[in-house]
Amino acid sequence: MYHEREQFSETGDLHPIDLVETVAEGHDWAFERVDDDQIAMTVEGRWRSYAVTLAWSDADETLRLICCFEMDPPAESHPRLWELLNLVNDQCWAGGFTFWADESLMVYRYGLVLAGGAGAEVGQINQMVAEAVLAGERFYPAFQLCCWGDRPAKDAIQIAIAEAYGHA
């Protein structure tokens, strides 16, 4: 499981993906450097294993994070799922979820804008990954209840809200 408070020494002005690689190595996450501007890794959670990809875009100076897990809900649950996604995204401040039906993936997305030559820091990378995995962990039971438990979206979201209030 990801330990959000774990820190590493600062690494200077590294390319954002080099910095992500340093963080992944420090956490001992399985990763693959896809190319100079992209890295894919696996982060273990309590409910799922999360596929996390970070990619750097020079064009808009943004470090993009995509954190996903497989989910293939029955077609008849899709209207409830769309409603639940709106409720879930109201609870997410930094990023948001979307469902890619063609790929059967639930996806959390976030972009860190580093315009004007700003550099990423270890703490930012740790926080980005932590927020993505924690959001998946928090809302996974609600997605399950809604899609396979035939619960209305407003009922399913209550489990995520209760979980948030239940931890200090």
C-alpha positions in Angstrom: 0.0 0.0 0.0 1.2 3.5 -0.7 2.5 5.4 2.3 1.7 9.1 1.6 3.9 10.6 4.2 7.1 8.9 3.0 9.5 11.4 1.6 12.7 11.3 -0.4 15.6 13.8 -0.7 15.1 16.6 -3.2 16.7 15.7 -6.6 17.2 19.2 -8.1 16.1 20.3 -11.6 15.4 16.9 -13.1 13.0 16.4 -16.1 9.6 15.7 -14.5 9.6 12.1 -15.7 13.1 11.5 -14.3 11.8 12.8 -11.0 8.8 10.4 -11.2 11.2 7.5 -11.9 13.2 8.5 -8.8 10.0 8.5 -6.7 8.9 5.1 -8.1 12.3 3.6 -7.3 12.1 5.0 -3.8 8.7 3.4 -3.2 9.8 0.2 -4.9 6.9 0.3 -7.4 7.1 -1.7 -10.5 7.5 0.7 -13.4 8.5 1.0 -17.1 9.9 4.1 -18.7 7.7 4.2 -21.9 9.8 7.0 -23.5 11.6 10.1 -22.4 8.3 11.8 -21.5 6.2 9.0 -20.1 6.4 6.4 -17.3 3.9 3.7 -16.4 3.9 2.0 -13.0 1.8 -0.2 -10.7 0.8 0.9 -7.2 -0.8 -1.6 -4.9 -3.9 -0.5 -3.0 -6.2 -2.2 -0.5 -8.9 -2.8 -3.1 -7.0 -2.9 -6.3 -3.7 -2.6 -8.1 -3.7 0.7 -9.9 -2.0 1.3 -13.2 -0.5 4.8 -12.9 0.9 6.7 -16.0 2.5 10.1 -15.9 3.4 11.9 -19.1 5.1 15.2 -19.7 3.9 17.6 -22.4 6.3 20.3 -23.4 3.6 22.0 -25.5 1.5 23.0 -22.5 4.1 22.4 -19.7 1.8 19.9 -17.9 2.6 16.7 -16.1 -0.4 14.5 -16.7 -1.4 11.7 -14.4 -3.8 8.9 -15.3 -4.6 6.3 -12.6 -6.9 3.5 -13.7 -8.3 0.1 -12.9 -10.3 -2.4 -14.8 -14.0 -2.2 -14.5 -16.6 -3.8 -16.8 -20.0 -3.0 -15.3 -23.2 -4.4 -16.9 -24.6 -2.1 -19.5 -27.8 -1.7 -17.6 -25.9 -0.1 -14.7 -24.3 2.6 -16.9 -27.0 5.3 -16.3 -26.5 4.8 -12.5 -22.7 4.9 -13.0 -22.9 8.3 -14.9 -24.9 9.7 -12.1 -22.5 8.4 -9.5 -19.5 9.8 -11.4 -21.0 13.3 -11.1 -21.5 12.8 -7.4 -18.0 11.4 -7.0 -16.4 14.2 -8.9 -18.1 16.7 -6.7 -16.0 15.2 -3.8 -12.7 15.3 -5.7 -10.9 18.6 -5.5 -7.6 17.9 -7.4 -8.7 15.5 -10.1 -11.6 13.7 -11.5 -12.9 10.3 -12.6 -14.2 9.2 -16.0 -15.2 5.8 -17.3 -13.7 4.6 -20.6 -16.3 2.1 -21.6 -14.5 0.9 -24.7 -11.4 -0.1 -22.6 -13.4 -1.1 -19.5 -11.4 1.2 -17.4 -12.2 3.5 -14.5 -9.8 6.4 -14.8 -8.7 9.2 -12.4 -7.1 12.1 -14.2 -5.1 15.1 -13.0 -2.7 17.6 -14.6 0.0 19.5 -12.8 0.7 22.7 -14.8 4.4 23.8 -14.6 4.2 26.8 -16.8 7.0 29.3 -17.1 9.8 26.9 -16.4 8.5 25.9 -13.0 9.9 22.5 -11.8 8.1 19.6 -10.2 9.2 18.6 -6.7 9.3 15.2 -5.0 6.4 16.2 -2.6 4.2 17.2 -5.6 4.8 13.8 -7.3 4.1 11.9 -4.0 1.0 14.0 -3.5 -0.3 13.4 -7.1 0.1 9.7 -6.9 -1.2 9.5 -3.3 -4.4 11.5 -4.2 -5.1 9.3 -7.2 -4.7 6.0 -5.4 -6.6 7.3 -2.3 -9.4 8.4 -4.5 -9.6 5.0 -6.2 -9.6 3.3 -2.7 -12.2 5.7 -1.4 -14.7 5.4 -4.3 -14.1 1.8 -5.4 -16.8 0.4 -3.0 -19.3 3.0 -4.3 -18.6 2.0 -7.9 -19.1 -1.7 -6.9 -22.4 -1.0 -5.0 -23.8 1.0 -7.9 -22.8 -1.2 -10.8 -23.1 -4.7 -9.3 -25.2 -4.1 -6.2 -27.9 -2.3 -8.1 -27.8 0.6 -5.6 -28.9 4.1 -6.6 -26.0 6.5 -7.0 -27.1 8.6 -4.0 -27.0 5.5 -1.8 -23.7 4.2 -3.2 -21.9 7.5 -2.6 -22.8 7.4 1.1 -20.3 4.6 1.7 -17.5 6.9 0.4 -18.7 9.8 2.4 -19.0 7.7 5.6 -15.5 6.3 5.0 -14.1 9.8 4.8 -15.8 10.9 8.0 -14.8 7.7 9.7 -11.0 8.3 9.6 -9.0 11.0 11.3 
